[in-house]
Amino acid sequence: MMHVGKQGSKCPSLHVHGCQMPQVTEIKYLGDIISIDGKNTKNIKDRICKGHGIINQIMNMLRTLNFGNLTVEMALLLRNSMLLNGILTNSEVWFGLSQKDLSTLENLDKYFLTNFLTVPRTVPEVALYLELGVLPISTIIMGRRLNYLHSIIKSPKDGMLYRVFITQWLYPCNGDWTQQVKSDLADLGLDSSLQWLESKSKLTFKQIIKKSLSEFTLKKLLKKKDLSKKLANLSYNELKTQEYLLNRELTFDEKKMIFKFRTRMADYKENFRGLNPSTICPLCKLHFDSQNFALQCPIIKKEIKGSDTDISDIYDDVISLKSVKLLSKVTVIRTKLMKQLNGIDM
């Protein structure tokens, strides 16, 4: 037996077959850990542990199975089917989630996304969502809650589930699940009347939620993007996987390289300067070690003589194959020269 909530009021002693039920501080029920303090901390911690195991499985699959130029699509598919479904089981009924709980789950997701793209974890989080066209976990949970709300409203009115729901809906207390879904509907600009909700079919409601979540998320992400200098050259009109990541003519390594340049995560000191002073190019000593001078460096230009040095379209919606191949060549040459400069055997 477990009493959840304030300890001022105790639950009465319960007996089974003449024996008093023992008091416990937590219990696992249908995959969720329910704690005596009513918080989600232990449940989230359990899901994070499970998530790390799933990520290891996914990364092993991506390494051992040759998905070729379909690696991005497969990684996103495995994220949805294995990682998200694995750690978000029952999330539609969770209540009282704190911002810390959501941040913990989203940090796990970021860990996976940065690992499969092999970029530093200092990459702007907003860039991962905007470039890959995926929803953050907090928004995914919101969508699951609202779809579950609709299923409850459509359930038999004399059923126990609906009767408990309608009582909480009409006579809410602070922190109730119904308070959360009302807030979700308000955030998405949707009608919270039971009449409107019940008038929608399951398919229609899911389509409304999907569209609303995408628009809501895009607005939030664009506000964060405007605060990041690294993403100043990029623009987005909708939340979708960027074309270059789906291009069948590009290798997975080339897609990762373009992602790094678009988000200023390429291996140039200026991209990771922070509060430190600017660093001069170690190859020519004539300009800052910036990706903006990737093709202007005299040492690099000498190696790629005769090539067009305009690759400004890497920040556009459509990137030419010529720019990708040229930038890939530059990256290989620079890596080789840097290793020679640092005395690393090739």
BELRAFEN-V17769 format. One line per field, one symbol per residue. phi: phi as a letter, one per 20 degrees, with the letter a starting at -180 (. if undefined). A space follows every 50 residues. Layout:
phi: ???
//
This chain:
phi: .bedofefdefffdcclndfffecebbeclndeddfemeegfffffffff fffffffffffffeeeelfdffgfffffgffdffffedgmffdfcmfeff gfffffffffgfffffeldgfegggffffffemdefggfffgffffffgf fffefgfefffffffffffecfdgnffffffffffffemdfdfffffffe fgffffffffffffffffffffffffedffdfedccdbebffgffdffed ffffffffgfffdldffcgffcfmefffdfgfedmdbffcffdgdeggff gfedgnefdecfffeefddffffffffffffffffffffffemefe
//
